[in-house]
């Protein structure tokens, strides 16, 4: 069994370096790492090519948005399970991939996810996402921290991300897979250190994200979507804000 980790990047070589350093520091080595570059012009290509080897692959390709690039990377991946490490994000520690691999190997689960920590450019923790899921359904799928997800590649292939939702497609993805009675594991541990400022946390995309969230919830919950949106807001409020130096 092999893991494939995917980083989709465009014109963000500094954050790509953070993610590269994190994955290369992992004690676990049985992974394929795909860097998918949406035709960057800032030097991302030259940075990525310095790290290429049998385990690290680089794809440079035009696409419509992040999620189209992610879908393509999943198609060409060779691993049995897919994990996503967005540019700028890091693994919580150097042992976490090894722990995830052993958990998947022991349980043969379809899906694994866990907790994450948000941090800023000054390396301060800003929020903590730790929301246990005891029974996966459309409602509790809102508690899934998407950057922490590891999923069987064949399931990801048969449920591609909807590229029409260029910011919130991961929410739609979680809704859809929650209906499939998957064998899932909620790992009550921090998996990802997520750097704020990306698609889902950048303030300039705030209104677009709200609109896409509402459209997705209306599609999945029909007339109840406003109540579900309020529930989603309530969940977000539980992701408490702190101000603590990370490292």
Secondary structure, DSSP 8 states (H G I E B T S, - for coil): --EEEEEEESS-HHHHHHHHHHHHT-S---EEEEEEES--SSSHHHHHHTT-SSSEEEEE---SSHHHHHHHHHHH--SSEEEE--TT-EESSTTHHHHHHHHHHHH--SEEEEEEEEE-TTSEEEEEE----SS-STTGGGG--GGG-EEEHHHHHHT---TT-TTTHHHHHHHHHHTT---EEEEEEEEEEEESSSTTT-GGGHHHHHHHHHHHHHHHHGGGHHHHHHHHHHHHHHS-EEEEE--
